[in-house]
Each structure stands twice: as structure tokens, then as C-alpha cells.
Amino acid sequence: MCQPNSSTSTMVAEPEGSTSTGTRSRRTSSDKDSAAAEMKPAASSQIKSSTSSTARLTSVPEVQKPKTSSDLVTKLSDIELTDEKAERNEFHFRYFGLLDNFLIKNFMKDKRDLPLVYLQLNIMTFLVPFAAAVVYFNTWYLGLIYLPILFVGFFERFILMMHFSSHRKLYHSEFLNNITLYFYAPLFGTPPGIYYLHHIIMHHGENNHGDDVSETESYHRSERGFRGFLFYWLRFLCGLSFELPLYALKTKRYDWFATCLVSLSFWGATIFALGNLFGYTGVTCVLVIPHFFGLTAMALGNYAQHVFVDPLSPGNNYTLSYNCLNTEVNQTTFNDGYHIIHHIYPRLHWTELPSKFRSTLAQHKTERALTFRNTHFIPIALLMLTNQMEKLVRDHYVFIDWAAVKREGGEVPITSLDKEVVPTVGEVVADLERRLSYIPPYDRKIQ
């Protein structure tokens, strides 16, 4: 969508293949002759009354119907922002609050990170013993109970806890910080020590472009159905084991190259050793199945977060992702929905993401950033893959209007409030389709 000015709102750019007024093709002489012939009245029409002739000659095309409220998308000024005050739901139990002061005083860097620490304690006191029992007893019965608890109750929470604790360390002790990356991570499908290189160094360093093996720009994301995602998923699945070490080698991070080789070798050796010692049924449930499930979930999640990339400004952090607000998932994922904010301020504390969104609404507006509500990344990707773009826009898209910017204390151009036009559902759908375009290689400049 085009940038707003003092007299227009954010509008959708022309779709590819359309012609502007200045490039519209001219008629040939034969076309003119044909058109003139069509305009000549037939002999029989000449005997009609002058009244009917006049009526025919003065007829005009049908006037376009005015936009109705049902055609327009939701404005941000019409909804309340709720994430900032929502109750946290990242962990399952808090041990009666008895450990709060002890943890804050002796171990933690920031008391706001108690939800992350309690989630780690939930995993240590409940999930780790359960996983050990599945491996020890080596039975599918326990495994089939364990896996739904892992995937539904802990998986998404853990991945986002690992994500934010990698950007900002939780503890003064480096040993405690590494427990998540090296001990807990394999239970959730990530080989030990790999995540930091993959996400912090590569994904944020390359910023969804070029050497980022998880980039989305070079894929034909406009292809409907899951075929378009299939190639991305296959590369994501293989890239962890092959492309990631090569990335470390290519960028001369030799210490991380060695870490990759040692970690992957140790992970494989652990599966082999536990399988020989206790049997492969339990090991499959605890380490192998979570690995393939985890990579699939993370591939779909990253694909969803960066599926809409503006081909006019792919290097702009405001247009290589989007934000999801007013969704319960933000309360279980440490406000992960504010992904534009996270890419611009990767070390910003997770509790500050909603307020930073409010304070940067004017920039979001002028940079044509996308915002959705009451949904999250994976549901958005599923709606896109199943060709339900109109439903996505009608139910979840939020137009950032100048009235909302003013409400949240942002600076607003004087004439913008009076003359702003809200786009229609169809216009936004066209803009989203444009942002699914394949983006060829280019010299990237991060904005």
C-alpha cells in the first residue's frame, strides 16, 4: 500500500501487469475505424423519434456505488489495545510464589523474566522426569501420553522462552543460561547448541535475506496450496544439519562451525546410546519425533512471520514482517506477535513490545506496515495457503489510521484526520497478494 500524505490514506499499489495513465497503449487506426463504425446509427434507427436518439446519445456509464461499511477494513481507532494489560499465561504453576524473591535476589538479571524462569522450572520438575520415564520403560503407551502433553502444553511456550532468553540472558550465571540451549532444547526437537547460531547470529544478522537459510524472499509464496511451502520446509529440515555449519564456515565463524559439528555429533550419539541401552521406542518418542515436529513447526512459523514481504522495500524492517495484536497467543508466547518491533529492536524486553508498538504507530503508518488482530502467525499462513485471503483481511486485518496514532500520543499531520480514506477489503487483498511476489537477488540495505 502506498504511503499516506496529507490528503490520502494508505492505498494499494497497482498490481503487476496493470498500466498507468501515462503508459496506456494507443489505439491503432484500424481500431479507430472499427470504433467509428460501431458508433454509426443503423438505417432503421434513423426513423426513431428524436427523443429516443437524444436519450441514447446523452447516456452515461453507470455510476460506481459508494463504499459501504461492510466493504471497509477495521480501523485501529475502533479497537482497544489489550496486550499490554493482559494476564500472563506462559507457565503452568508458580510454586505458590515462594521462590520469587529467592530467584530474583540470587540468580536473575531482570525480575520481569519470572514467567520465563517458572516455565523452565515447570519443565525441570514435570516434563524432564516424564521424558526419563518414557525412555526408561521404553513403551508406546507412555510415549503416546507424553507427546500430546509436550506439544500442546509446552512446545510453543518453550520455543519462545528459548527465543527471548537467547536475545536477553536470564541469569548472572552462564552455566544456567546454557541449560536451556544445551539440555532442554533437544527435548523440543532442537539439537544442543544450534539455536543461537541459527536465530540470533544468522536470522537476525542476515535479516531474512541472502545467506539466511530460513529466508522467504526467494520462494514463490503466491503459489497456493502447500506445494509452495513444501520446498521451504524441505530446505529448513535439511538446512539445520548441512547449511547451518556451512554458513558458519562461510562467514568465518570457525568456533561456531566446530560447535555445530560437536553438537550434532553428540546429539546423534546420544540417540544411538540411549536406544541401545533402553530401546528405541522411548528414544523415538522423546528425541526423534519432537525433532521432526519441532522443525516443521518452526519452519511454518518462520515462513508465516515473513510471508508478506513488500517487493518495493524488502530491506525495510517495517515491510518484511507484520504484527499480531490483541490475541491470546501473545500471553503464552511472551508477546511474540509484535514481530516488526522485534526485528527493529531485537534486544528490547518482551514486556515492552506492546508499548513500543503504540509509541511507533506513526512510523508503522508511514512505512506501510501490516497489522492483524485476534490471530497469530500460523493461522495467518494457513489462511493464505488455503486461498482465504478475503477472510483473513475481513476478520483480522487492521488499518492503522491517523486517529489511532493521535489517540496513542503520536504526531499527526494537520490535514490527515479530515481527509483520510479507509481502504476496502478488496484493496487490501490486492496489496497482500503483491507482497507474496518472488523477490530476485538484490543488494540489500537494511532500513
N, C-alpha and C positions, 0 to 999 in steps of 0.2 A: 504494500500500500504506500502511496506517495506521502511525503512529509507534509504536514499541515502548515498553512500560512495564516495570515491574518484574516483571510476571507474564506478559506476552505478547510474542510476536515480531512482526516486521513482517508484517502481514496485508493482504490485498487489500480495497480499499473496495468497497462494494456497487455492482454495475453499474447504469447508468441504467435507470430503469423498474422496479426491484425495490422491494419495500415492506418496511419495517422492522416490528418487532413493534408499535410504537406507532401505525403508520399503516395496518395491515392492515384491509381493509374488512370490515364486519359482515355476517352472513347476514340476509336478509330472512325474514319469517315464512313465505313460501312455500317458501323454501329449507329452513327447519326442518321444515316439514310433509313435504316431499319426503324429507328425510334420515330422518325418523322412520318414514315408510312403508317405506323400504328396510330399516330395522332390524327390522321386524316379521317374525317367523318365519311361513313359509307353513304351511297346514294340514297338508300332508304331512310337514313337518319335525317336527311335534309328536309323531308316533308313534315318532321315533327315540329311541334309548337316551339316558338322562341323561348317560352318559359322553361321547358324541359332542357333546351340547349343551354340556356343561361345557367340553369342549376347544375348541369353536368360540368360546364366549364369552370364554374366557381367552386366546385367541391374541393375539399382539403383532406389530407390524410387524417386518420383517427388520432385524436389527442391521447398521449400516453397517460395512463391512470396515475394519480399521485400515490406516493408511497403510503402504505398503511402501517400501523404499529406492529402488525404481525410480520411485516417484511423486514423490519429493522432489527439489528442485533442488540443485545443487552449492553447498557452503558454502565461504566464503573460507578458513576454518581448515583445510580439507582440501587446499589447494593452496599452493604456494610462489610468492612474488612474484619474478619473474625479470628484469623490465625494467631494474632499476637496475644490474645487473651485466652485462647483455648487451653483446656486442661491437658497436660502431657500424658501420653499413653505408650511410651516407648518400652517400659519394663513391666513385669507382671506382678512382682511383690517387692516390698520395700523393707522387710525385716523390722517392721514396727517403728521405723525411723531411729532405731537405737544406734545405728552406725554413722549417722550423718556427720556429727561433729568430729568423731574419730577419723573418718576418712578425709574430711576437709582439712583438718589440722595437720595430719601426719603424712598424707600421700598426694593429695590433689593440687593441681595448679589453679583451678578455677572452680568455685563452688557451684557454678551454673551447670557443670557437667555431671552432677549427681545422677541424672537419668541414664547416662552412658555407663557409669560405674555400676549402678544397680542392675542394668541389663547384663553386664559382664558377670556379676555375682549370681544372677539367675542362671546363667549358662553354666557357671562353675559348679553350683550346688545342685542343679537339677539335670541339665542336659548331658554334661560330661559323665556322671555316673550311669545315666541311662545308656549312653553310647558304649561305655565299657561293658555293661551287662549284655548288650546286643552282640558285641564281639566275643565275649567270653562264652555265652551259652550257644552262640552260632546257630540261631534258629530264625526262620522266616516269620514266625508268629510275633516275636518281639520286634523284629525289623519292620514289619508292616504296621505296628503300633507307633514305633519310633519315628518313621519317616513323615507321616502327616503332622505330628507334633513339631518336628523340625521345620518343615516347610511353611506351615500355617502360623505357628506360634512364634517362631524365632528368626526365620531366614531373612526376610526383608529388614527387620529391625537390626539384625547383626550386621548386614552388609552396609547399612547407612551408619551404624555406630563405628564400624571399622573405617568407613569413609571419612567421617568428620574427625575421628581421633587420629587419623593419619595427617590431616591438614593442621590440626592443633593438638599437641600431645596432652594427654590427661594427667600424667604423673610426673613427679620430680625424678623418679627412678626410671632409667632407660630400660632396665630389665622388665619392669611392669608394663611399660609401653609396648615392648616387643611380644608380650604374651598373646595379645590379640592377633598380630600378624603371623606369628610362627606356631602357636599352639591351637588357638581357637579356629583360625581360618580354614585349615584342612577339613574340619567337621562341616563346613559350609561350602565345600567344593573348590576352595582356592588353595593351590599348593603353597607351602610355607614360604614367606618372604617375598612373594611375587607381586602382591597387590600394590605396594608402594611404588615400585618401578612402573607398573602398568598405568596406574591412575595419576599419581602426583607428578612423576617425572615426565612420562610420555604423553598422557592425555592432556593434562593442563599445559605442559610445555609446548606441545605441537598444536594444541587447541583445535582438535577435530580437523586436522589438515595434514597432508603430506605424509610424513613418517609416522603419524599416529595410526597404528594398525587397527584401531577401532573407529577411524573416521567414517563419515557417512556421505561426504560430498560426491565421491566418485561413483556412487551407486545410482541406478535409475529408480529412484524412490517413487516415481509416479506410476510404476507398474503395479497394477492391482493384484490382489491375491497374495499368497505367502511365497510365491516364487521370487518376488523382488527381495524379500527378506532372507530367503534361503541362502543365497550366496554370501550375504553378510554374516549369517550365523555360522556357516562353514568356515569362513575365514577367522571369525572370532574364536571358534573352537580350536582351530589349528594354530592360530597366531600366538596363543599363550605359550605353547611349548616350543615353537620354532621361530616365529617372527620377533618375539619379545627379546630373547637372547641376542638375535642378530641386530635388533635396534640398539641394544646396549653396546654391542661391538662397533656398530657403525658410528655411533655418537661418542666413541672413545671413553665410554664409562666401563672400564675394564673390571672395576670392583663389582659392579652390578652384573656384568656378564658372568663373573665367577659365582656370584650369589645365585644367579638363575640356574646354572649348571648344578651346583651343590644342592640347592633346594629341590629341584625337580628330581635329581637322583635320590635324595633322601626320602622324598615322598613316595617314589616308586618302590624303593627298598622297604619302606615301612609297610606298604600294602602287601608286598611279597612275604615279608617276615611274619606279619600277623596272620596272613592267610595260611601259611604253613604251620603256624603254631596252634591256631584255634579253628581254622576252617574259613573258607572264602565266603560263606553266606553272610555272616555278620560283618565282615570287612566290606563286602559289596554294599550292604545297607548303610554303613557308617561313612565310608570314604568314596566309593566308586559312583553310586547313584547320585549322591549330593554333588559330585563333581560335574556330571553332565547336566543335571538340573540347574546347578548354580551358573554354569557358563551360559546356558540357554536363557535363563532369567536375566543375567547381566547383559547379554547381547541384545535382547529385546528391550531392556531398559535403556541402554545407551543409544540404540537405534531410535527409540521413541523420543528421547531427550533432544536429539539432533536431527530429526526427520525433516523439519521445516527450516531450511537454510536459504536466506534470500540471495539469489544469484547476482543481484546488483551490488550487494555488500557482504559477501561471505566471510570477510575478515573482521566484521563488526560483531563484537560480543553481544550486542543487543539483538542481532538478527541471525545468530547461529543456533539459538535455542529458544525457549519460551518459559513463562512462569505458570504455575498452577496454584491457585489460591482458594481459600475457603473450602478445603477438603479435609476430611478426617484422616486421610493418609499422611498429611503433614504432621499430625500429632503422634504418629507411630514411626516416622522416619526423620525426625529432627529437622522439620521444615524443608525437606529435600525438594519440594515443589518450586522453590524460588531459584531455578537453575540459572537464569540470566544473571541474577545477583551473585550467585556463587561463582560463576566464571569471571565476573568482573572483580569480585573481592573474594578470592579463594580462601583466604585466612580469616575472614570475618566469622565471628562466633555464630553458631547456628541459631541461637536465640535472637539475634539481631537481624536476621534475614527479612522478616516481615516489615520491621520498621524502616530498614534500608530501602525496601521496595516503595513504601509510602513517600519517603523523602526524595526519591529519584523518579517520581512519576512523570515529571516534565521531560526528563531525558528519555524515558521509555516512550513517551508520546512522540517526540520529535524524531526519534530513531526508528519508529515504526515497529516497536517490539510487540510480540504476541503475548496474550494473556488468556488463560482459561480458568474456569471456576468449577467447583463441585466435581472434579475428576482429577486423574493423575496420569502419569506418562504412559503406562502400559495400556489402560483403556483407550487413550487417545490414539495410540498406534494401532490398536485392534479396529477402531472405527475407521481409520484411514485405510488399513489393509483390506477391510471388507466393503470399501466403497460407500461409506456412510458419512461423507463429508458434510452434507447438509445437516444431518442430525448433530454432528459434532459442533457445528457453528451455532445452530439454533439453540441447543441445550447448554452449551458450555463456553462459547467464545464471549469475551468481554472487551468492549471497545473503550479504550482509555480516553475519556473526554476531558475537555478543559475544566468543566465544572468539578470533576473529581480531583483534578490537580489543585484547583483553588481550595476545595474542601480540606485537602490534606496539607495545606500551607505552602504549596508550590507557587512559583511565579508564572503568571498567565499573561499573554499578550492582550492589550486592552480590548481589541475588537473580536477576539476569538470566541468569547462566550456567546455573543449575539448571532454570529454567522456560521457557527459550526454545524455541519451536516453529518448525521449518523449514517454509516454505510448500511446497505441491505445485506441480508443473508447471502444472496447470490454473489454480491461483490466480494464479500469476504471469502466465500468458497473459491472464487476465481483466483484470489490472491494466494490462498493456501496451495492451490494446485500449482501456481507459479513457483512457489517456494519448494516444491518437490522436484524441481528440474535438476538434471545432471549438471554438475559444475566441473568443467575441464580444468586441468592443472593451470596454475597461475602463480605469480609472485605474491605471496601472502604478506600483508601488513596488518598486524593486529591493531584494532582500534579500541 
